[in-house]
Amino acid sequence: MVTRTTLTLLQQAGEALYAAQQAMAQEVQTGSLSVVNTVASSPFSAEADRAYAELRNVARLAHELQAMEEQLRGLYQTAAAFSRQDVQVLKALSLPRAARTPSTPAKHPAEDVVARPVSAQARKKAPKGKAPAGDASTRPAALSANDAKVLAFIERALNRDRWTPLSQAAMAEGAGIPKGSIAVAIKRLQQLGHLVEGERGQYRLG
């Protein structure tokens, strides 16, 4: 079983890596404008060649950071699935850091409950086309309070006809839930068919 401490460390690493990737992407955008200006003023100069070479290196770093962030996110989701097999409430990812000590009142209740197996009767009543992938023992039976908040937000922000860029941080803020809970909520909504993810950071309704 994966402990809640390990999940917390993975979550913190993912947030830091995501922030670094976003910062590097901004560097690429800024560098692109600089290269355009340099080439426009001195298209055949050594300075233009040097600026273009530096931009390529920064762009390569941004691409590698993005790949690392996606890989770490997948590792976290896999670890969270192992943890939910035996842990009833994932408090380490539901509460802000200041609220994890017994002496400090929690600002956000632990609302992410463990996914329970779906009964045979419930599976018969499930609408066609909405059945989540994977083994039945890992399918969530119902939405948690956090899941419902995220679902309400994406139904306002997304549609089924086109992809919309939306970061996990923005999704958590729009839904009004802790950032540490958003990855679990997104995975559960994807399993239930409410949310579909395309390329990095692109979502639409299921």
RORO-155035 format. One record per atom (N, C-alpha, C): residue in one letter; residue number from 1; atom name; x, y, z. Coordinates in Angstrom, 3 decimals. Layout:
// RORO-155035
r; k; a; c1; c2; c3
A; NUM; CA; X; Y; Z
...
***
This chain:
// RORO-155035
r; k; a; c1; c2; c3
M; 1; N; 0.838; -1.197; 0.000
M; 1; CA; 0.000; 0.000; 0.000
M; 1; C; 0.873; 1.247; 0.000
V; 2; N; 0.492; 2.247; -0.761
V; 2; CA; 1.209; 3.517; -0.789
V; 2; C; 0.669; 4.410; 0.329
T; 3; N; 1.556; 4.946; 1.150
T; 3; CA; 1.130; 5.745; 2.298
T; 3; C; 0.729; 7.148; 1.869
R; 4; N; -0.021; 7.807; 2.753
R; 4; CA; -0.452; 9.173; 2.477
R; 4; C; 0.738; 10.139; 2.446
T; 5; N; 1.782; 9.849; 3.229
T; 5; CA; 2.978; 10.695; 3.201
T; 5; C; 3.622; 10.675; 1.825
T; 6; N; 3.709; 9.491; 1.230
T; 6; CA; 4.283; 9.379; -0.113
T; 6; C; 3.439; 10.116; -1.139
L; 7; N; 2.111; 9.992; -1.022
L; 7; CA; 1.229; 10.702; -1.949
L; 7; C; 1.403; 12.214; -1.835
T; 8; N; 1.560; 12.686; -0.597
T; 8; CA; 1.748; 14.121; -0.388
T; 8; C; 3.037; 14.599; -1.049
L; 9; N; 4.112; 13.836; -0.892
L; 9; CA; 5.390; 14.211; -1.505
L; 9; C; 5.299; 14.196; -3.031
L; 10; N; 4.595; 13.214; -3.590
L; 10; CA; 4.403; 13.161; -5.036
L; 10; C; 3.606; 14.367; -5.529
Q; 11; N; 2.566; 14.717; -4.741
Q; 11; CA; 1.748; 15.880; -5.109
Q; 11; C; 2.580; 17.158; -5.108
Q; 12; N; 3.407; 17.352; -4.069
Q; 12; CA; 4.237; 18.547; -3.976
Q; 12; C; 5.253; 18.595; -5.115
A; 13; N; 5.828; 17.428; -5.441
A; 13; CA; 6.788; 17.382; -6.547
A; 13; C; 6.110; 17.725; -7.869
G; 14; N; 4.887; 17.222; -8.054
G; 14; CA; 4.151; 17.518; -9.280
G; 14; C; 3.825; 18.984; -9.419
E; 15; N; 3.423; 19.624; -8.311
E; 15; CA; 3.096; 21.050; -8.359
E; 15; C; 4.341; 21.880; -8.690
A; 16; N; 5.481; 21.511; -8.083
A; 16; CA; 6.718; 22.247; -8.360
A; 16; C; 7.163; 22.049; -9.812
L; 17; N; 7.040; 20.827; -10.308
L; 17; CA; 7.452; 20.551; -11.685
L; 17; C; 6.537; 21.263; -12.676
Y; 18; N; 5.241; 21.301; -12.360
Y; 18; CA; 4.299; 21.998; -13.232
Y; 18; C; 4.620; 23.492; -13.283
A; 19; N; 4.930; 24.073; -12.115
A; 19; CA; 5.278; 25.495; -12.072
A; 19; C; 6.540; 25.771; -12.887
A; 20; N; 7.523; 24.880; -12.783
A; 20; CA; 8.757; 25.047; -13.558
A; 20; C; 8.489; 24.947; -15.057
Q; 21; N; 7.609; 24.013; -15.435
Q; 21; CA; 7.284; 23.843; -16.854
Q; 21; C; 6.579; 25.074; -17.411
Q; 22; N; 5.662; 25.643; -16.615
Q; 22; CA; 4.964; 26.849; -17.049
Q; 22; C; 5.938; 28.029; -17.182
A; 23; N; 6.868; 28.143; -16.233
A; 23; CA; 7.857; 29.217; -16.296
A; 23; C; 8.756; 29.067; -17.517
M; 24; N; 9.155; 27.825; -17.820
M; 24; CA; 10.018; 27.603; -18.976
M; 24; C; 9.267; 27.880; -20.276
A; 25; N; 7.971; 27.549; -20.321
A; 25; CA; 7.178; 27.850; -21.507
A; 25; C; 7.092; 29.357; -21.732
Q; 26; N; 6.992; 30.106; -20.634
Q; 26; CA; 6.984; 31.559; -20.755
Q; 26; C; 8.321; 32.081; -21.279
E; 27; N; 9.416; 31.419; -20.847
E; 27; CA; 10.736; 31.806; -21.348
E; 27; C; 10.825; 31.578; -22.862
V; 28; N; 10.241; 30.478; -23.331
V; 28; CA; 10.262; 30.195; -24.770
V; 28; C; 9.490; 31.268; -25.531
Q; 29; N; 8.333; 31.649; -24.990
Q; 29; CA; 7.530; 32.669; -25.652
Q; 29; C; 8.267; 34.009; -25.717
T; 30; N; 8.887; 34.390; -24.598
T; 30; CA; 9.646; 35.637; -24.572
T; 30; C; 10.848; 35.575; -25.514
G; 31; N; 11.544; 34.427; -25.502
G; 31; CA; 12.698; 34.269; -26.386
G; 31; C; 12.328; 34.304; -27.854
S; 32; N; 11.141; 33.786; -28.198
S; 32; CA; 10.693; 33.788; -29.592
S; 32; C; 10.514; 35.209; -30.098
L; 33; N; 9.919; 36.053; -29.263
L; 33; CA; 9.742; 37.455; -29.656
L; 33; C; 11.094; 38.149; -29.842
S; 34; N; 12.043; 37.820; -28.957
S; 34; CA; 13.365; 38.421; -29.061
S; 34; C; 14.071; 37.998; -30.344
V; 35; N; 13.930; 36.709; -30.699
V; 35; CA; 14.569; 36.215; -31.925
V; 35; C; 13.956; 36.875; -33.154
V; 36; N; 12.630; 37.016; -33.148
V; 36; CA; 11.959; 37.662; -34.286
V; 36; C; 12.481; 39.092; -34.476
N; 37; N; 12.613; 39.810; -33.379
N; 37; CA; 13.106; 41.189; -33.465
N; 37; C; 14.557; 41.240; -33.953
T; 38; N; 15.371; 40.296; -33.439
T; 38; CA; 16.781; 40.277; -33.835
T; 38; C; 16.935; 39.942; -35.315
V; 39; N; 16.180; 38.938; -35.779
V; 39; CA; 16.275; 38.539; -37.192
V; 39; C; 15.747; 39.644; -38.095
A; 40; N; 14.696; 40.341; -37.627
A; 40; CA; 14.133; 41.417; -38.440
A; 40; C; 15.129; 42.555; -38.632
S; 41; N; 15.914; 42.829; -37.596
S; 41; CA; 16.865; 43.941; -37.677
S; 41; C; 18.191; 43.528; -38.310
S; 42; N; 18.655; 42.300; -38.024
S; 42; CA; 19.940; 41.830; -38.572
S; 42; C; 19.812; 40.367; -38.964
P; 43; N; 19.163; 40.072; -40.080
P; 43; CA; 18.851; 38.682; -40.433
P; 43; C; 20.068; 37.793; -40.678
F; 44; N; 21.194; 38.352; -41.095
F; 44; CA; 22.359; 37.536; -41.426
F; 44; C; 23.518; 37.736; -40.449
S; 45; N; 23.232; 38.275; -39.286
S; 45; CA; 24.291; 38.547; -38.319
S; 45; C; 24.552; 37.331; -37.431
A; 46; N; 25.733; 37.323; -36.793
A; 46; CA; 26.078; 36.256; -35.852
A; 46; C; 25.165; 36.302; -34.624
E; 47; N; 24.725; 37.493; -34.290
E; 47; CA; 23.834; 37.638; -33.136
E; 47; C; 22.500; 36.935; -33.381
A; 48; N; 21.988; 37.019; -34.605
A; 48; CA; 20.734; 36.347; -34.947
A; 48; C; 20.901; 34.830; -34.868
D; 49; N; 22.048; 34.321; -35.366
D; 49; CA; 22.302; 32.880; -35.294
D; 49; C; 22.399; 32.414; -33.846
R; 50; N; 23.087; 33.196; -33.018
R; 50; CA; 23.243; 32.831; -31.620
R; 50; C; 21.894; 32.856; -30.883
A; 51; N; 21.068; 33.864; -31.148
A; 51; CA; 19.762; 33.969; -30.496
A; 51; C; 18.870; 32.792; -30.875
Y; 52; N; 18.922; 32.387; -32.141
Y; 52; CA; 18.107; 31.255; -32.589
Y; 52; C; 18.569; 29.947; -31.945
A; 53; N; 19.881; 29.750; -31.833
A; 53; CA; 20.411; 28.530; -31.210
A; 53; C; 20.020; 28.452; -29.732
E; 54; N; 20.086; 29.587; -29.041
E; 54; CA; 19.698; 29.609; -27.629
E; 54; C; 18.214; 29.311; -27.463
L; 55; N; 17.393; 29.840; -28.365
L; 55; CA; 15.947; 29.579; -28.287
L; 55; C; 15.647; 28.096; -28.469
R; 56; N; 16.358; 27.442; -29.383
R; 56; CA; 16.160; 26.003; -29.589
R; 56; C; 16.485; 25.213; -28.323
N; 57; N; 17.553; 25.583; -27.625
N; 57; CA; 17.926; 24.890; -26.396
N; 57; C; 16.875; 25.090; -25.305
V; 58; N; 16.373; 26.318; -25.171
V; 58; CA; 15.342; 26.591; -24.161
V; 58; C; 14.058; 25.839; -24.498
A; 59; N; 13.695; 25.799; -25.775
A; 59; CA; 12.494; 25.074; -26.191
A; 59; C; 12.622; 23.579; -25.907
R; 60; N; 13.842; 23.041; -26.088
R; 60; CA; 14.060; 21.625; -25.792
R; 60; C; 13.883; 21.354; -24.297
L; 61; N; 14.391; 22.255; -23.454
L; 61; CA; 14.209; 22.113; -22.008
L; 61; C; 12.729; 22.160; -21.631
A; 62; N; 11.986; 23.072; -22.238
A; 62; CA; 10.553; 23.181; -21.953
A; 62; C; 9.827; 21.895; -22.321
H; 63; N; 10.202; 21.316; -23.459
H; 63; CA; 9.570; 20.057; -23.889
H; 63; C; 9.895; 18.924; -22.922
E; 64; N; 11.133; 18.851; -22.459
E; 64; CA; 11.519; 17.795; -21.526
E; 64; C; 10.819; 17.959; -20.177
L; 65; N; 10.674; 19.194; -19.711
L; 65; CA; 9.949; 19.437; -18.460
L; 65; C; 8.490; 19.026; -18.579
Q; 66; N; 7.891; 19.304; -19.720
Q; 66; CA; 6.495; 18.920; -19.930
Q; 66; C; 6.341; 17.399; -19.884
A; 67; N; 7.267; 16.687; -20.521
A; 67; CA; 7.214; 15.223; -20.507
A; 67; C; 7.386; 14.688; -19.087
M; 68; N; 8.293; 15.284; -18.317
M; 68; CA; 8.504; 14.854; -16.931
M; 68; C; 7.260; 15.106; -16.081
E; 69; N; 6.611; 16.265; -16.294
E; 69; CA; 5.420; 16.598; -15.519
E; 69; C; 4.288; 15.626; -15.819
E; 70; N; 4.115; 15.259; -17.095
E; 70; CA; 3.073; 14.301; -17.471
E; 70; C; 3.366; 12.920; -16.886
Q; 71; N; 4.649; 12.528; -16.901
Q; 71; CA; 5.018; 11.225; -16.349
Q; 71; C; 4.768; 11.185; -14.843
L; 72; N; 5.135; 12.265; -14.142
L; 72; CA; 4.934; 12.305; -12.692
L; 72; C; 3.451; 12.312; -12.347
R; 73; N; 2.642; 12.990; -13.161
R; 73; CA; 1.204; 12.988; -12.909
R; 73; C; 0.629; 11.571; -13.042
G; 74; N; 1.099; 10.827; -14.048
G; 74; CA; 0.653; 9.447; -14.201
G; 74; C; 1.082; 8.577; -13.028
L; 75; N; 2.318; 8.784; -12.539
L; 75; CA; 2.790; 8.036; -11.372
L; 75; C; 1.934; 8.339; -10.144
Y; 76; N; 1.576; 9.616; -9.967
Y; 76; CA; 0.755; 9.988; -8.814
Y; 76; C; -0.616; 9.319; -8.875
Q; 77; N; -1.248; 9.324; -10.056
Q; 77; CA; -2.569; 8.723; -10.183
Q; 77; C; -2.527; 7.221; -9.923
T; 78; N; -1.463; 6.561; -10.382
T; 78; CA; -1.306; 5.130; -10.116
T; 78; C; -1.111; 4.873; -8.625
A; 79; N; -0.262; 5.689; -7.981
A; 79; CA; -0.027; 5.534; -6.544
A; 79; C; -1.298; 5.803; -5.747
A; 80; N; -2.084; 6.801; -6.172
A; 80; CA; -3.334; 7.116; -5.472
A; 80; C; -4.316; 5.948; -5.560
A; 81; N; -4.333; 5.253; -6.706
A; 81; CA; -5.219; 4.098; -6.854
A; 81; C; -4.815; 2.983; -5.897
F; 82; N; -3.518; 2.753; -5.730
F; 82; CA; -3.054; 1.736; -4.784
F; 82; C; -3.421; 2.126; -3.358
S; 83; N; -3.299; 3.400; -3.027
S; 83; CA; -3.581; 3.857; -1.671
S; 83; C; -5.050; 3.698; -1.339
R; 84; N; -5.950; 3.982; -2.304
R; 84; CA; -7.386; 3.943; -2.026
R; 84; C; -7.899; 2.535; -1.781
Q; 85; N; -7.102; 1.516; -2.061
Q; 85; CA; -7.551; 0.151; -1.807
Q; 85; C; -7.786; -0.089; -0.324
D; 86; N; -7.009; 0.576; 0.551
D; 86; CA; -7.133; 0.338; 1.977
D; 86; C; -7.401; 1.588; 2.799
V; 87; N; -7.223; 2.785; 2.220
V; 87; CA; -7.408; 4.010; 2.985
V; 87; C; -8.796; 4.560; 2.705
Q; 88; N; -9.590; 4.796; 3.753
Q; 88; CA; -10.956; 5.239; 3.566
Q; 88; C; -11.033; 6.707; 3.174
V; 89; N; -10.236; 7.573; 3.825
V; 89; CA; -10.269; 9.000; 3.542
V; 89; C; -8.856; 9.491; 3.267
L; 90; N; -8.669; 10.189; 2.151
L; 90; CA; -7.342; 10.654; 1.750
L; 90; C; -7.142; 12.066; 2.276
K; 91; N; -6.977; 12.211; 3.598
K; 91; CA; -6.895; 13.527; 4.221
K; 91; C; -5.644; 14.282; 3.789
A; 92; N; -4.559; 13.571; 3.519
A; 92; CA; -3.306; 14.253; 3.201
A; 92; C; -3.423; 15.109; 1.954
L; 93; N; -4.328; 14.747; 1.031
L; 93; CA; -4.480; 15.506; -0.195
L; 93; C; -5.741; 16.350; -0.193
S; 94; N; -6.613; 16.189; 0.806
S; 94; CA; -7.856; 16.940; 0.858
S; 94; C; -7.729; 18.206; 1.673
L; 95; N; -6.791; 18.226; 2.626
L; 95; CA; -6.670; 19.358; 3.537
L; 95; C; -5.444; 20.188; 3.216
P; 96; N; -5.511; 21.511; 3.448
P; 96; CA; -4.300; 22.323; 3.325
P; 96; C; -3.271; 21.918; 4.349
R; 97; N; -2.001; 22.231; 4.092
R; 97; CA; -0.932; 21.765; 4.970
R; 97; C; -1.140; 22.223; 6.418
A; 98; N; -1.620; 23.448; 6.605
A; 98; CA; -1.788; 23.978; 7.966
A; 98; C; -2.870; 23.241; 8.735
A; 99; N; -3.761; 22.538; 8.034
A; 99; CA; -4.880; 21.895; 8.716
A; 99; C; -4.613; 20.437; 9.033
R; 100; N; -3.356; 19.955; 8.821
R; 100; CA; -3.085; 18.529; 9.022
R; 100; C; -2.672; 18.193; 10.444
T; 101; N; -2.568; 19.177; 11.325
T; 101; CA; -2.238; 18.910; 12.720
T; 101; C; -3.505; 18.894; 13.534
P; 102; N; -3.628; 18.029; 14.577
P; 102; CA; -4.856; 17.934; 15.356
P; 102; C; -5.242; 19.228; 16.045
S; 103; N; -4.270; 20.119; 16.354
S; 103; CA; -4.569; 21.324; 17.112
S; 103; C; -5.134; 22.438; 16.252
T; 104; N; -5.055; 22.304; 14.905
T; 104; CA; -5.535; 23.362; 14.022
T; 104; C; -6.826; 22.934; 13.361
P; 105; N; -7.902; 23.703; 13.472
P; 105; CA; -9.168; 23.329; 12.834
P; 105; C; -8.993; 23.269; 11.326
A; 106; N; -9.619; 22.286; 10.707
A; 106; CA; -9.517; 22.126; 9.267
A; 106; C; -10.402; 23.137; 8.569
K; 107; N; -9.830; 23.813; 7.547
K; 107; CA; -10.599; 24.774; 6.784
K; 107; C; -11.431; 24.097; 5.708
H; 108; N; -10.947; 22.914; 5.243
H; 108; CA; -11.681; 22.189; 4.210
H; 108; C; -11.923; 20.768; 4.717
P; 109; N; -13.156; 20.311; 4.813
P; 109; CA; -13.421; 18.943; 5.261
P; 109; C; -12.875; 17.941; 4.271
A; 110; N; -12.475; 16.779; 4.796
A; 110; CA; -11.945; 15.725; 3.933
A; 110; C; -13.105; 15.128; 3.175
E; 111; N; -13.275; 15.530; 1.913
E; 111; CA; -14.467; 15.167; 1.166
E; 111; C; -14.207; 14.065; 0.148
D; 112; N; -12.939; 13.736; -0.123
D; 112; CA; -12.639; 12.704; -1.102
D; 112; C; -12.675; 11.336; -0.441
V; 113; N; -13.739; 10.605; -0.634
V; 113; CA; -13.873; 9.290; -0.017
V; 113; C; -13.324; 8.246; -0.957
V; 114; N; -13.062; 7.073; -0.414
V; 114; CA; -12.479; 6.003; -1.214
V; 114; C; -13.515; 5.476; -2.202
A; 115; N; -13.045; 5.095; -3.398
A; 115; CA; -13.941; 4.523; -4.391
A; 115; C; -14.367; 3.136; -3.949
R; 116; N; -15.684; 2.839; -3.942
R; 116; CA; -16.191; 1.547; -3.512
R; 116; C; -16.672; 0.759; -4.732
P; 117; N; -16.636; -0.578; -4.637
P; 117; CA; -17.067; -1.396; -5.772
P; 117; C; -18.532; -1.122; -6.131
V; 118; N; -18.845; -1.194; -7.419
V; 118; CA; -20.215; -1.014; -7.878
V; 118; C; -20.927; -2.351; -7.839
S; 119; N; -22.107; -2.385; -7.245
S; 119; CA; -22.867; -3.619; -7.148
S; 119; C; -23.371; -4.038; -8.514
A; 120; N; -23.743; -5.312; -8.652
A; 120; CA; -24.254; -5.814; -9.924
A; 120; C; -25.528; -5.090; -10.319
Q; 121; N; -26.408; -4.797; -9.324
Q; 121; CA; -27.650; -4.104; -9.621
Q; 121; C; -27.388; -2.697; -10.130
A; 122; N; -26.403; -2.003; -9.525
A; 122; CA; -26.075; -0.645; -9.945
A; 122; C; -25.497; -0.631; -11.342
R; 123; N; -24.711; -1.669; -11.695
R; 123; CA; -24.129; -1.726; -13.027
R; 123; C; -25.196; -1.902; -14.096
K; 124; N; -26.283; -2.655; -13.768
K; 124; CA; -27.351; -2.846; -14.735
K; 124; C; -28.078; -1.545; -15.023
K; 125; N; -28.182; -0.654; -13.998
K; 125; CA; -28.912; 0.585; -14.156
K; 125; C; -28.065; 1.691; -14.761
A; 126; N; -26.756; 1.484; -14.890
A; 126; CA; -25.871; 2.524; -15.419
A; 126; C; -26.202; 2.786; -16.868
P; 127; N; -26.295; 4.068; -17.302
P; 127; CA; -26.637; 4.389; -18.699
P; 127; C; -25.561; 3.908; -19.642
K; 128; N; -25.988; 3.471; -20.841
K; 128; CA; -25.045; 2.976; -21.838
K; 128; C; -24.139; 4.105; -22.287
G; 129; N; -22.865; 3.750; -22.547
G; 129; CA; -21.906; 4.752; -23.000
G; 129; C; -21.225; 5.499; -21.881
K; 130; N; -21.666; 5.322; -20.615
K; 130; CA; -21.065; 6.014; -19.485
K; 130; C; -20.253; 5.075; -18.604
A; 131; N; -20.153; 3.816; -18.986
A; 131; CA; -19.453; 2.855; -18.138
A; 131; C; -17.977; 3.162; -18.134
P; 132; N; -17.368; 3.386; -16.962
P; 132; CA; -15.944; 3.707; -16.897
P; 132; C; -15.096; 2.499; -17.202
A; 133; N; -13.895; 2.760; -17.739
A; 133; CA; -12.982; 1.673; -18.063
A; 133; C; -12.334; 1.140; -16.808
G; 134; N; -11.812; -0.103; -16.901
G; 134; CA; -11.087; -0.676; -15.777
G; 134; C; -11.899; -1.731; -15.059
D; 135; N; -11.285; -2.381; -14.074
D; 135; CA; -11.925; -3.417; -13.289
D; 135; C; -13.041; -2.832; -12.438
A; 136; N; -14.137; -3.589; -12.239
A; 136; CA; -15.296; -3.082; -11.516
A; 136; C; -14.978; -2.756; -10.078
S; 137; N; -13.965; -3.401; -9.491
S; 137; CA; -13.646; -3.169; -8.084
S; 137; C; -13.032; -1.803; -7.850
T; 138; N; -12.574; -1.127; -8.932
T; 138; CA; -11.948; 0.191; -8.761
T; 138; C; -12.828; 1.319; -9.256
R; 139; N; -14.058; 1.032; -9.727
R; 139; CA; -14.921; 2.077; -10.233
R; 139; C; -15.607; 2.812; -9.089
P; 140; N; -15.630; 4.146; -9.106
P; 140; CA; -16.314; 4.885; -8.047
P; 140; C; -17.814; 4.729; -8.154
A; 141; N; -18.483; 4.506; -7.020
A; 141; CA; -19.917; 4.298; -7.018
A; 141; C; -20.659; 5.614; -7.147
A; 142; N; -20.135; 6.698; -6.641
A; 142; CA; -20.825; 7.976; -6.683
A; 142; C; -19.803; 9.096; -6.589
L; 143; N; -20.253; 10.302; -6.894
L; 143; CA; -19.381; 11.462; -6.798
L; 143; C; -19.251; 11.914; -5.355
S; 144; N; -18.033; 12.302; -4.965
S; 144; CA; -17.837; 12.925; -3.663
S; 144; C; -18.248; 14.390; -3.763
A; 145; N; -18.214; 15.086; -2.628
A; 145; CA; -18.569; 16.504; -2.639
A; 145; C; -17.611; 17.299; -3.521
N; 146; N; -16.306; 16.979; -3.469
N; 146; CA; -15.336; 17.665; -4.326
N; 146; C; -15.596; 17.374; -5.795
D; 147; N; -15.901; 16.091; -6.111
D; 147; CA; -16.191; 15.731; -7.496
D; 147; C; -17.365; 16.539; -8.032
A; 148; N; -18.410; 16.677; -7.223
A; 148; CA; -19.606; 17.407; -7.652
A; 148; C; -19.284; 18.878; -7.923
K; 149; N; -18.418; 19.466; -7.095
K; 149; CA; -18.031; 20.870; -7.312
K; 149; C; -17.262; 21.023; -8.623
V; 150; N; -16.327; 20.090; -8.877
V; 150; CA; -15.546; 20.152; -10.118
V; 150; C; -16.462; 19.933; -11.324
L; 151; N; -17.403; 18.979; -11.214
L; 151; CA; -18.332; 18.707; -12.311
L; 151; C; -19.175; 19.944; -12.616
A; 152; N; -19.657; 20.616; -11.570
A; 152; CA; -20.460; 21.823; -11.783
A; 152; C; -19.646; 22.906; -12.492
F; 153; N; -18.367; 23.010; -12.123
F; 153; CA; -17.514; 24.028; -12.751
F; 153; C; -17.242; 23.712; -14.216
I; 154; N; -16.872; 22.448; -14.525
I; 154; CA; -16.528; 22.132; -15.915
I; 154; C; -17.752; 22.185; -16.821
E; 155; N; -18.942; 21.939; -16.271
E; 155; CA; -20.141; 22.055; -17.092
E; 155; C; -20.395; 23.504; -17.498
R; 156; N; -19.870; 24.450; -16.700
R; 156; CA; -19.973; 25.856; -17.077
R; 156; C; -18.826; 26.271; -18.002
A; 157; N; -17.639; 25.697; -17.779
A; 157; CA; -16.445; 26.163; -18.495
A; 157; C; -16.163; 25.410; -19.791
L; 158; N; -16.666; 24.179; -19.933
L; 158; CA; -16.338; 23.342; -21.090
L; 158; C; -17.593; 22.981; -21.870
N; 159; N; -17.402; 22.414; -23.052
N; 159; CA; -18.515; 21.826; -23.798
N; 159; C; -18.025; 20.589; -24.525
R; 160; N; -18.923; 19.893; -25.192
R; 160; CA; -18.574; 18.626; -25.847
R; 160; C; -18.077; 18.804; -27.278
D; 161; N; -18.189; 20.015; -27.812
D; 161; CA; -17.891; 20.216; -29.228
D; 161; C; -16.449; 20.587; -29.515
R; 162; N; -15.732; 21.112; -28.528
R; 162; CA; -14.354; 21.535; -28.804
R; 162; C; -13.497; 21.370; -27.546
W; 163; N; -12.187; 21.320; -27.755
W; 163; CA; -11.227; 21.223; -26.657
W; 163; C; -10.981; 22.617; -26.095
T; 164; N; -10.830; 22.681; -24.788
T; 164; CA; -10.566; 23.953; -24.113
T; 164; C; -9.338; 23.807; -23.224
P; 165; N; -8.321; 24.708; -23.361
P; 165; CA; -7.162; 24.634; -22.462
P; 165; C; -7.554; 25.054; -21.053
L; 166; N; -7.210; 24.203; -20.078
L; 166; CA; -7.584; 24.487; -18.686
L; 166; C; -6.606; 23.773; -17.770
S; 167; N; -5.891; 24.527; -16.927
S; 167; CA; -4.925; 23.915; -16.015
S; 167; C; -5.650; 23.329; -14.808
Q; 168; N; -4.990; 22.378; -14.136
Q; 168; CA; -5.578; 21.785; -12.941
Q; 168; C; -5.722; 22.819; -11.832
A; 169; N; -4.769; 23.747; -11.746
A; 169; CA; -4.853; 24.784; -10.720
A; 169; C; -6.075; 25.673; -10.949
A; 170; N; -6.313; 26.043; -12.212
A; 170; CA; -7.479; 26.872; -12.525
A; 170; C; -8.769; 26.115; -12.272
M; 171; N; -8.763; 24.803; -12.540
M; 171; CA; -9.946; 23.988; -12.307
M; 171; C; -10.267; 23.910; -10.812
A; 172; N; -9.206; 23.742; -9.992
A; 172; CA; -9.409; 23.677; -8.547
A; 172; C; -9.931; 25.006; -8.015
E; 173; N; -9.359; 26.110; -8.508
E; 173; CA; -9.794; 27.431; -8.049
E; 173; C; -11.233; 27.701; -8.465
G; 174; N; -11.575; 27.357; -9.715
G; 174; CA; -12.935; 27.592; -10.189
G; 174; C; -13.964; 26.753; -9.457
A; 175; N; -13.562; 25.530; -9.047
A; 175; CA; -14.487; 24.651; -8.326
A; 175; C; -14.530; 24.963; -6.835
G; 176; N; -13.518; 25.708; -6.346
G; 176; CA; -13.489; 26.042; -4.925
G; 176; C; -13.065; 24.896; -4.032
I; 177; N; -12.102; 24.075; -4.509
I; 177; CA; -11.600; 22.960; -3.710
I; 177; C; -10.085; 23.094; -3.586
P; 178; N; -9.458; 22.395; -2.612
P; 178; CA; -8.001; 22.445; -2.477
P; 178; C; -7.303; 21.905; -3.724
K; 179; N; -6.153; 22.487; -4.072
K; 179; CA; -5.413; 22.006; -5.236
K; 179; C; -4.979; 20.554; -5.069
G; 180; N; -4.753; 20.134; -3.811
G; 180; CA; -4.320; 18.758; -3.571
G; 180; C; -5.381; 17.723; -3.892
S; 181; N; -6.656; 18.145; -4.048
S; 181; CA; -7.742; 17.206; -4.320
S; 181; C; -8.113; 17.142; -5.788
I; 182; N; -7.593; 18.054; -6.615
I; 182; CA; -8.096; 18.169; -7.977
I; 182; C; -7.731; 16.963; -8.840
A; 183; N; -6.523; 16.389; -8.659
A; 183; CA; -6.113; 15.256; -9.493
A; 183; C; -7.015; 14.059; -9.270
V; 184; N; -7.389; 13.790; -8.003
V; 184; CA; -8.276; 12.668; -7.693
V; 184; C; -9.657; 12.907; -8.294
A; 185; N; -10.163; 14.157; -8.184
A; 185; CA; -11.480; 14.480; -8.725
A; 185; C; -11.498; 14.343; -10.241
I; 186; N; -10.440; 14.813; -10.918
I; 186; CA; -10.373; 14.715; -12.371
I; 186; C; -10.373; 13.251; -12.814
K; 187; N; -9.600; 12.431; -12.134
K; 187; CA; -9.539; 11.019; -12.515
K; 187; C; -10.895; 10.356; -12.355
R; 188; N; -11.608; 10.678; -11.241
R; 188; CA; -12.915; 10.067; -11.006
R; 188; C; -13.929; 10.518; -12.058
L; 189; N; -13.898; 11.788; -12.439
L; 189; CA; -14.829; 12.282; -13.461
L; 189; C; -14.518; 11.663; -14.822
Q; 190; N; -13.216; 11.427; -15.087
Q; 190; CA; -12.857; 10.749; -16.332
Q; 190; C; -13.359; 9.309; -16.333
Q; 191; N; -13.242; 8.626; -15.186
Q; 191; CA; -13.710; 7.245; -15.089
Q; 191; C; -15.220; 7.146; -15.301
L; 192; N; -15.944; 8.153; -14.846
L; 192; CA; -17.400; 8.157; -14.975
L; 192; C; -17.861; 8.700; -16.323
G; 193; N; -16.930; 9.170; -17.143
G; 193; CA; -17.294; 9.631; -18.468
G; 193; C; -17.751; 11.067; -18.543
H; 194; N; -17.582; 11.839; -17.455
H; 194; CA; -18.013; 13.236; -17.469
H; 194; C; -16.968; 14.154; -18.110
L; 195; N; -15.699; 13.746; -18.095
L; 195; CA; -14.604; 14.607; -18.533
L; 195; C; -13.656; 13.814; -19.419
V; 196; N; -13.221; 14.444; -20.512
V; 196; CA; -12.287; 13.808; -21.449
V; 196; C; -11.085; 14.729; -21.600
E; 197; N; -9.881; 14.152; -21.484
E; 197; CA; -8.649; 14.922; -21.640
E; 197; C; -7.990; 14.566; -22.958
G; 198; N; -7.608; 15.584; -23.730
G; 198; CA; -6.906; 15.358; -24.991
G; 198; C; -5.421; 15.586; -24.815
E; 199; N; -4.845; 16.501; -25.611
E; 199; CA; -3.453; 16.836; -25.438
E; 199; C; -3.256; 17.549; -24.121
R; 200; N; -1.996; 17.781; -23.753
R; 200; CA; -1.657; 18.332; -22.442
R; 200; C; -2.471; 19.588; -22.134
G; 201; N; -3.296; 19.510; -21.062
G; 201; CA; -4.058; 20.661; -20.620
G; 201; C; -5.290; 20.965; -21.444
Q; 202; N; -5.710; 20.062; -22.348
Q; 202; CA; -6.899; 20.259; -23.186
Q; 202; C; -8.022; 19.339; -22.687
Y; 203; N; -9.188; 19.907; -22.411
Y; 203; CA; -10.305; 19.124; -21.888
Y; 203; C; -11.585; 19.456; -22.640
R; 204; N; -12.531; 18.506; -22.592
R; 204; CA; -13.900; 18.740; -23.061
R; 204; C; -14.831; 17.848; -22.229
L; 205; N; -16.115; 18.144; -22.279
L; 205; CA; -17.086; 17.335; -21.547
L; 205; C; -17.250; 15.977; -22.245
G; 206; N; -17.516; 14.944; -21.433
G; 206; CA; -17.729; 13.613; -21.985
G; 206; C; -19.158; 13.432; -22.473
***
